[in-house]
Amino acid sequence: MAKQNSSGLFKLPFKRSSSRSENKPTPRGKAAPCLKMVFFIVDWDKSEVISGVFDEEHVRFHYITKGRGTASSEVLDLLGLGAGDKAVVFCLEQEILIPVLLREVRKKLGFYSPGAGIAFTIPLSGINTPLLRVFKESIHQNMKIYSNEEGELMPNDKEAAGAAEIHNDLIIAVINQGYSNDFMTAAREAGASGGTVIHARGLAHKGPVKFFGVSVQDEKEVILVLTSREKKLTIMETVSRSCGITSKAEGLIFSLPVDSMMGLNLE
């Protein structure tokens, strides 16, 4: 189960998949409930469709931000990651409920095939106490629903118990505004098919810069690149050479494990 430390933060169960021994399924009856971040990247005009599904499925809260697709023309329709305005929609949900959420979103967006969009999940390693309380009651209810009389998880829920192997990663880069094209050019040369750019503002420890008495934060671009684990290291090394922290882009580049991914079109 989740363990609390002295600061009120809970460490959630998460297994790495870097070795064979760590890829063994979780023993029956010993799985802890797991919360994950669920991401959807779709055309901007489809974001309301996802919000509607979230309302129907009683998702407690979700967030929408506007981004820009960067895929080249030959992959324009691949998984909905083409150029143009994109909606990055994300929420926090229990792992055992995510398949239902994905199925309903896919069903609604499938009418827009091809290129309906893409969805993926990222496991959490920690959560603060108030947020965990929001899910506490439904976690207990769903653990009863998805377990047998002895309290063991049913065999069909092995993936929900954390047995899925990691095959994909999300590369995240925070760079100075205006360098996203340079970044994506380097990323494509290393094997990336496309990405999504989100505008943001950076806040350093020195605080905002004063210009004529007005506080101005540095404009940043956050780039999301979804890739296979085999290509991740090559892409990160390549973009670090051209857009890393010592370049004019001053890029901060890191990656997160993606434990499931699917296209949202019906085919």
Secondary structure as UniProt FT lines:
FT   STRAND          3..4
FT   TURN            6..7
FT   STRAND          9..11
FT   HELIX           21..23
FT   TURN            28..29
FT   STRAND          35..43
FT   HELIX           44..46
FT   HELIX           47..56
FT   TURN            57..58
FT   STRAND          62..69
FT   HELIX           73..75
FT   TURN            76..77
FT   HELIX           78..80
FT   STRAND          84..94
FT   HELIX           95..97
FT   HELIX           98..109
FT   HELIX           110..112
FT   STRAND          118..123
FT   STRAND          126..128
FT   HELIX           129..145
FT   TURN            149..150
FT   HELIX           155..157
FT   HELIX           159..161
FT   TURN            162..163
FT   STRAND          168..176
FT   TURN            177..178
FT   HELIX           180..189
FT   TURN            190..191
FT   STRAND          196..202
FT   TURN            205..206
FT   STRAND          209..211
FT   TURN            212..213
FT   STRAND          214..216
FT   STRAND          218..228
FT   HELIX           229..243
FT   TURN            245..246
FT   TURN            248..249
FT   STRAND          252..258
FT   STRAND          260..263
//
